[in-house]
Amino acid sequence: MSDRRSQEWRALLESVAAGRTPVEQALLQLGLAGGPGLHLDPDREARCGVPEVVFGAGKTTEQIEEALRALSARSGRGLATRVDLAAGRALAERLPGARWHEGPRCLVLQTEEPGELRGHIAVLCAGTSDLPVAEEACVTAEFLGSRVTRHFDVGVAGLHRLLESQDEIRPARAIVVVAGMEGALPSVVGGLLPAPVVAVPTSVGYGANLGGLTALLGMLNSCAPGVSVVNIDNGFGAAVVAHKIDRAVTAQQDSSRARELS
């Protein structure tokens, strides 16, 4: 916890002790309570390695705002995914430190200086129609602390584009591959590059794509080893998997360096 955050918490607790701040308000500011229907999980990062993230679909602007304020009060940051345009623009104005990513529909709230991005995750997408899902993965992975390189519009219809980029992608510790249509790109990447591949089928395609089901089944049936698959359009879930792989490698390298120095 930063010194500034410690000072803020101390001031808040002193205000509660002096009777100036109600207990419920203090709990909300600490991310330990919420309004009706809001039950936050402030210890999720300690248990699972990633913090709680707000799923914005179906929530009102006020519900998203309340959740983000509570999360950032405790950790200095918050992320909401699948936020609609009106809510995203409104919250970007209401919340100091908020950044609205319109394409992937993500809102990032950063009330403290973010830490240095570490590691390396590569995010690939087959075509520009897949960009919203690919960018959801990028924003999520960067929010979690991983360094991301983007390699877009490298689908199999123009395979030379992927081949031209493979040397830049090769150092990545995990590769997120986003594709619609028939979903062939993850198999190609899995056959070319050494890192684990997290495949994301998208609902992009003509009628026989069946809303992403064709791409999903194609990825599940990949003959390339080392390809795992998340659900349709789930850029967020893919980023979490890739970040955990990336973080595990970082931790292993840090441990090795510490042993060498000892």
Secondary structure, 3 states (H helix, E strand, C coil): CCHHHHHHHHHHHHHHHCCCCCHHHHHHHCCCCCCCCCCCCCCHHHHHCCCCCEECCCCCHHHHHHHHHHHHHHHCEEEEECCCHHHHHHHHHHCCCEEEECCCCEEEEECCCCCCCEEEEEEEECCHHHHHHHHHHHHHHHHHCEEEEEECCCCHHHHHHHHHHHHHHCCCCEEEEEECCCCCHHHHHHHHCCCCEEEEECCCCCHHHHHHHHHHHHHHCCCCCCEEECCCCCHHHHHHHHHHHHHHHHHHHHHHHHHHHC
